[in-house]
């Protein structure tokens, strides 16, 4: 089948292009870019793809619908909120890596993203594609979850779904590498600012908070809010979400362990590591989420560590999971690449 990719110039778009090249069901990838007014070779648009003369076309939604079987949007916030209705009206399969269609409320989107929202009737038609829990099969418009949201929700799912923690006690301390901030330069991502430094940013204001809450409340409507903080760390890629919560009376460590084992026994891309808390290097270059926890008997507090590669499990990798579910491919299809390639420091553009 032929697929379209819009947004090849961003980090997630670059990695998604690499994955789709390795997918046995994808016969052709048609690239489109909003900034172009005439066709251009990929190696001219994204120099890191040296030697790749694949044509990148100016964005044209009619051409995408006519010449492809599905489209991936790896675009910035504010793009798909304007164009999603046309694809929905055509019942054309879309996997959207941006945050534009994740929230069911116009007001929530405007509050957190500071941009005009898509009409509510279209927001309500989207599928939130947390692929390890919400199958995209039978859906049309899939909103791929955010990277912080993916790591945090996978860390919390066994606890919230099984009602094992006090619902008002959730505290999340999440840390991300610099690719999570996107490709556009910012003051906090300059090398001299990032190197040998930790920087808290968007305290209580990160745009992934409402989608985390939306999913948590779909699992357990007793969760009123979470305390969520984000820190930029001096690494290229990876997220660690460290989660603290008070355990409910009568819940012991064995019950907590059982919940994690039962939840993740049959999840190919989630590995439960027990009390050996995972680190980011274990997952960089993979579509895995590694999750472990320790329990403090004195304070009755559970500490969960959840780690992912923000460009794979937190973006392109989960998008391919959703694609596989949508079109009935094997769950692990496209994961036949050499791990060492996507795990290199100069991984973006590795072929």
N, C-alpha and C positions, 0 to 999 in steps of 0.2 A: 504494500500500500504506500501511497505518497502522503507525506506529512509536511505541513508548513511550520516554520519556526520564525517568529517575529521577535527580534531583540538579541541578535547574535553578538552584539558589541559588549554586552554586560557579562560579568563573571559567570552567572548562572546559565546564561545563554550559550556561552562558550563550552561549558561542561556538558550541557544538555546536547549540543551538537555532537560532541564526542560519543556520548552514550547512544544516540540514535543511529550513528554510523555503524554501531556494533549490534543493532537489533535485527534479527533475522526476518522480521515481518515488515521492515521498512525498506522499500526498494528505491526511494528517492526522497531527499530532503530539499524542499524549496525554501530558500531564505528570503526574508523580506525585512526592510528597514524603513521606519518613518522618516529618517533624515535624508534619504536618497531621493533625487529627482530623475536619475537615470541609472540603468543597471551598472554594476561594478563588480570586479572580481573580489572574492572573499579576502585574499591576501592583501588587497589594497584597503579594504574596510577594517580588517582586523589583522595587522601585520604579524601577529604571533602565529597565524596559520600560514606560514611561509610555504609557497609552492602550491597552495590550494586555490585553484582557479574557478571554483564553484561560483556561479553567478548569484549575486545578491540583488534582488529586485526592489524597486520602490514599493511601499505598502499599497495594497489594493485589495480591499475586502472582497469585491466581486471575483477577482482572479483567484483569491485564496479558496473561496467556497467552490468555484468551478473546477479548479485543478488539483484539489487535495481531498484527502479523506478525513483529515483532522488538522487542527492547528494548536501549536503551543505558543503562548505569549509569555516571554521573559522580559517584560517591559516594566518601566517605573510606574509608581502609583499615579493615577490620574489619566491613564491611557485607555484601559479597557472599560472603565466606567462609562465612557462615551460611546464605545463601539460594540459593547456586548449585546445590546438589544437586537442588532441586525443578525448576529449569529444565532441568537436564541430564536428569533422569528423564523430562521431557516432550518432550525433543529440541527445545526451543524456542530459536530463534536469539538469542544474547546477544553484545553487544559491551561489554566491561567495561573502563572506563578506569582503574579502581583497580588497585592492585598485588596484590590478594588472590589472584588465580589465575595469576600469571605464573610462579611457581616450582614445579618438579615435586616438591619435597621439603617435607614438613611441618616438619622440623627447621630447614631454612633459612629458611622463612617466619617461624617463631616467633623465631629468632635475630635476624633483621634488622628485623622489624616489631613485635616485642614484643607480639604478640597471638596468640590461638589460631588455628591453621590449619584450612582445610577438610580433610576426609579425603583421604588420598593418592590413593585411587582416582579421585577427582574432579579433583584437581590434574593427574593424568596424562592426563585426557581433554581438557584445554584446548589451544587452538592459540595459540602466541605470535605475535601479528600484526605482526611487522616487515614492513610491507606491501610494501616494495620488494624483499624477498627471499623472504618466506614467504606464498604466496597463501592467502587465507581460503576460496577456493572449495571447497565440499564439507564445510566445517567447521560446527560448531554453536556452540561456546562459544569466543569469541575474546578473549584477554587482550591488550588494547592496551598496547604498550610504554610505559615511562616516558620522560619528556622527556630527561633526561640520557642514558638508555640509547640512545634513538634517535640523538641527535647523535653519541655516542661510537661506536656500532656502525657507523653509516654512514661515519664517518671511518676506521675500522679495517678494514672489510670487504675492500677490495682487497688489503691487506697480509697479513691473516691467512688469507684464503681461498686466496691464492697462495703462502703460506709464504715471504714475502719478508723478514720481520724475525725477530730473535731472540725466541723466544716468552716469555722471562722478562724482557724489557726494557721493557715497556709502562708508560709514565707518562702519566696524564691529569690535566690541570689544567682543570677545568670551571667556568664562571661563568654565573650565572643572574640574571634580573631578579626582582623581588619577587613577581610573580604565580605564580612557580614554587613559592613557599612556601605557597600556598593562601590562602583568604580569612580564616581564623581568625587573629586578631591574635596576634603573638608579640613578645617584647621586641626581637628583632633587626630586625623589620619596621616598627617605629615610625618615622615620618618623620625625627625628629631623630637617630635612630640610623643610618638608611640613608643620608640625604642627605650627599653629599661623603665617602663612606666605602666601604671594602671590608671584608667580614667573612668569614673562613673559618668554615665550620660543618660539623658532622658529619665531622671528619677521619677517614678510613678507616672510617667507619661509615654512609655513606649507603645507604639501602635499595635503590638501583638497582644497586649493585655486584654482587649475586648474579645478577641477571637478565642483566647484561652478560657475566659469566663463563659463565653457562649457554649463551648464544648463541655466544660466542667458541669454547667447547669443542665445540659442535656443528659448527663450521666447521673447527676444528683442535684436536685433543685434546692437543696439546703445550703449549698455553698454560696455565701453572700458576696464575697470579695476575696482577693488575694493581695498580699504585699509583694511587689515585684520590682526588683532592681537589676540594672544592667551595667556591666563593666566591660570596657574595651581593653583587651590584653595584647601584648606585642607578639602575636603569632599570625601567620597568614590565614589559616582556616581552622575551623573547629568551634564547637560550643560545649560548655559544661554548665548544666543547670543543676545547682545544688538546692535541694528542697527540704524545708523543715516543717514539721507539723506535730501537733499533740495527738497522741493515740487515745482513742476512746477507752473508757473504763471497761475492763474485762478482756481487752485485746492484748494478747501476749506475742512474743517474738515468733513463736511457731506459727501463729495464725497469719502474721505478716508475711512470713516466708512462703507459706502455702499460697497466699493470694498472688504473690509475684510469680511463683512457679506455675500456678494454674492459668494465669493470664497470658504468660508468654511461652508456654511449652510448645505450641504449634505456630509461633510467629517466626518466620524464617529470618527476618531482618532485625529482630530484637533479641538480644542475649542478656539473660539475667546472670549477674556475676556474684551474687550472694554478698557476703561481707567484704569481699575483695573489691573495694570501690574502683571503678574504671577511670582511666585517664584518656585524654583527647587523642594521643598518638595511636591508641588501639583502633580508632575508627576512621581516622583521616584516610581518604582514598577508598572508602567503602560506603555502602548504603545502610550500614548497621547503626543501631542505637544500642549501646551497652548501658545497663542499668543495675545498680547495686544499692544496698542500704545498710546502715548500722542503727541499732536501737539503744537508747539510753534508758536503763531501768530506773534511774534516780529521777530524771526529769520527765519520763514518759514521752520522750520526743524521738521521732524517727527522722533520720537524715538520709535522703535519697540523692545519689549522684547519677545523672543521666547525661551521656555524651554522644554527640553526633558530629559528622562533617556537615557544616552549614551549606556547602554548595551541592552536596549529594543528598543525603537523607533530608536535609533542610530545604532542598530546592529541586535540582534536576533529577536526582535519584528517585525521590518520591513522586515526581511528575511521571517518570517512566513506570513506576509501580501502578499509578492510576491509569496510565495508558494501557498497561497489560491487563488490568481488571476490566477496563472499558471494552477492549477488543478480544477478550478471552485468550490472551497469550499466557504462557507459563509465568508464574510470579517472578522468577529469577531471570527471565529473558532480558538480554542486553548486559548481563553481569558476567560476561565471559572474557572481559578485558583483563590485561595483566595488571594486577593490583599495584605493582611497582610504578606503573606509568602515572596513574592518577594520584599516586602518593608522593610523587617527587615535589620538591620545593617549587620547581618551575612547571607545575603540572598543567596549568591552563595552556592548551595548545599542544599538549603531548599527544602523539598520534599512535 
